[in-house]
Amino acid sequence: MIDDKLKSFGISLPKLPTPVGSYVPILKSGNLIFISGQIPFEHGSSELPRTFMGKVPIEVSIETGQQAARQCTINAIAQLKNFVGNLDLITKFMKVTGYVNCDSTFTEHSKVINGASNLLVELFAEKGNHTRVAIGVNSLPLGSVVEVDFLCEVA
């Protein structure tokens, strides 16, 4: 049970923040679920923690970027739990797209987005293995260090 794994990892899912733009946070088509880009809000807040704002590696370390990507994943899982009810209905994470707010010379985007990927595999095992894109960008909403979106399949 995924809920049991979350508890064993000390993860409690946050309440869902209100979207900061004109979009829906999650959408289902057939057996695919699209989760809009998540930024690393904590505890359901609509304000980013200062530690998760800025550019890698100038203002934010790779390790802090990884923690932010992990938080984005926790937020996505909260969206899924709210939408499908039972996380065990997720049959596969198909794709993760991660955006890293970074300096133009930064080339280690994949290391930052590993914070998201690793948590999915730890929680969902084989179902958490996914394709992925890690992209460097000049800026992100609210100054976030990362934004991550997800595509998964549900039974």
C-alpha positions in Angstrom: 0.0 0.0 0.0 1.4 3.4 -1.0 -0.2 5.1 1.9 1.7 2.8 4.3 5.0 3.6 2.4 4.3 7.3 2.7 3.9 6.9 6.5 7.0 4.8 6.8 9.0 7.6 5.0 7.5 10.2 7.3 5.6 11.9 4.5 2.2 13.4 5.1 0.4 14.7 2.1 -0.3 18.5 2.2 -3.6 20.1 1.6 -3.9 21.2 -2.0 -3.0 24.8 -2.8 -5.2 26.9 -4.9 -3.9 27.1 -8.5 -2.0 30.4 -9.2 -3.2 30.6 -12.8 -6.0 29.7 -15.2 -5.6 26.0 -15.4 -6.8 22.8 -13.7 -4.2 21.0 -11.5 -5.1 17.5 -12.7 -6.9 16.1 -15.7 -7.9 12.5 -16.8 -8.3 11.3 -20.3 -9.0 7.6 -20.7 -6.6 5.9 -18.3 -4.0 8.7 -18.4 -3.7 11.4 -15.7 -1.9 14.6 -16.4 -0.7 16.6 -13.4 0.0 20.2 -14.0 3.4 21.6 -13.1 4.0 21.5 -9.4 6.3 23.9 -7.6 7.7 23.1 -4.1 5.0 24.6 -1.9 5.1 23.1 1.6 2.2 22.2 3.9 -0.4 23.4 1.4 0.9 27.0 1.5 0.6 29.2 -1.6 3.9 30.9 -0.7 7.3 29.3 -1.6 9.8 28.8 1.1 12.8 31.1 0.5 15.1 28.0 0.5 13.3 26.8 -2.7 13.7 30.1 -4.6 16.5 31.1 -6.9 18.9 29.8 -9.5 21.0 26.6 -9.4 23.9 26.7 -8.6 24.3 30.4 -7.9 21.7 30.9 -5.2 20.6 27.3 -4.6 22.7 24.1 -4.3 22.0 21.0 -6.4 21.1 19.2 -3.2 18.5 21.9 -2.2 17.2 21.7 -5.8 16.8 17.9 -5.3 14.8 18.5 -2.1 12.6 21.0 -4.0 12.0 18.4 -6.8 11.1 15.9 -4.1 8.6 18.3 -2.6 7.1 18.9 -6.1 6.6 15.1 -6.2 4.9 15.0 -2.8 2.6 17.8 -4.0 1.8 15.8 -7.2 1.0 12.7 -5.1 -1.3 14.8 -3.0 -3.1 15.8 -6.2 -3.4 12.2 -7.3 -4.7 11.1 -3.9 -7.3 13.8 -4.0 -8.3 12.9 -7.6 -8.3 9.1 -7.6 -8.7 8.4 -3.8 -6.6 5.3 -3.7 -2.9 5.6 -4.8 -2.7 1.9 -5.4 -4.9 2.5 -8.5 -1.8 4.1 -10.2 -0.5 1.5 -12.6 2.5 3.4 -14.0 4.2 6.8 -14.0 4.8 7.4 -17.7 6.7 10.6 -17.9 8.2 13.3 -15.7 9.2 16.7 -17.0 11.4 18.8 -14.8 12.3 22.4 -15.2 15.3 23.8 -13.4 15.7 27.6 -12.8 19.4 27.9 -13.4 22.4 29.8 -14.7 22.9 29.6 -18.4 26.2 27.6 -17.9 24.6 24.9 -15.7 24.5 21.4 -17.2 23.5 19.1 -14.3 19.7 19.4 -14.6 19.2 15.7 -14.4 20.9 15.6 -10.9 18.3 18.1 -9.6 15.3 16.3 -11.1 16.6 13.0 -9.6 14.9 14.3 -6.4 11.6 13.7 -8.1 12.5 10.5 -9.9 14.0 8.8 -7.0 11.0 9.4 -4.7 8.7 7.9 -7.4 10.7 4.7 -7.6 11.1 4.5 -3.8 7.3 4.8 -3.3 5.9 3.0 -6.4 8.8 0.6 -7.2 8.6 -0.6 -10.8 5.4 1.5 -11.4 7.5 4.5 -10.5 10.0 4.0 -13.4 9.3 6.6 -16.1 10.6 8.4 -19.1 11.9 11.9 -18.3 13.0 15.3 -19.6 15.1 17.7 -17.5 15.4 21.2 -18.8 17.2 24.3 -17.7 15.1 27.6 -17.9 15.7 31.2 -17.2 12.9 31.7 -14.7 9.9 29.8 -13.1 6.7 30.9 -11.4 7.2 32.8 -8.1 11.0 32.4 -8.5 10.8 28.7 -7.8 14.0 26.7 -8.2 12.1 23.8 -9.9 8.8 22.9 -11.5 7.8 19.3 -12.3 4.9 17.9 -14.2 3.7 14.3 -14.4 1.9 11.9 -16.6 0.7 8.6 -15.1 -1.7 5.8 -15.9 -4.5 4.6 -13.6 -6.4 1.3 -13.6 
